[in-house]
């Protein structure tokens, strides 16, 4: 998700993948927020829908096959130190097949399922927003 020389926000998309109440998280190796745990996701390509981008990025990063998604929340991230500004549409799914595998070891160092009340730290802004929305959904 490089953002060199761009003076306006990038558009991203993420997917909160749930399995038996656990959230799929991966540990980022690159900016923004290198070393943070995040949901799967990345940038939306030109003329690609945000939902399609969320599915594509999730499949590329995790090896899962995503069957359907629904909108969860909007997230905005501004990281001055990295000069990154992203606006991301975050989706959610429990409709997938396969077992998650680390598919992009140059971008991610770990991947796994975590209970919403026992998440690894630090969490990326996107993951924090997704978790907040998931918890709000569960209590409504």
Secondary structure, 3 states (H helix, E strand, C coil): CCCCCCCCCEEEEEEEEEECCEEEEEEECCCCCCCCEECEEEECCCCCCHHHHHHHHHHHHHCCEECCCEEEEEEEEEEHHHCEEEEEEEEEECCEECCCCCCCCCCEEEEEEEECCCCCCCECHHHHHHHHHHHHHHHC
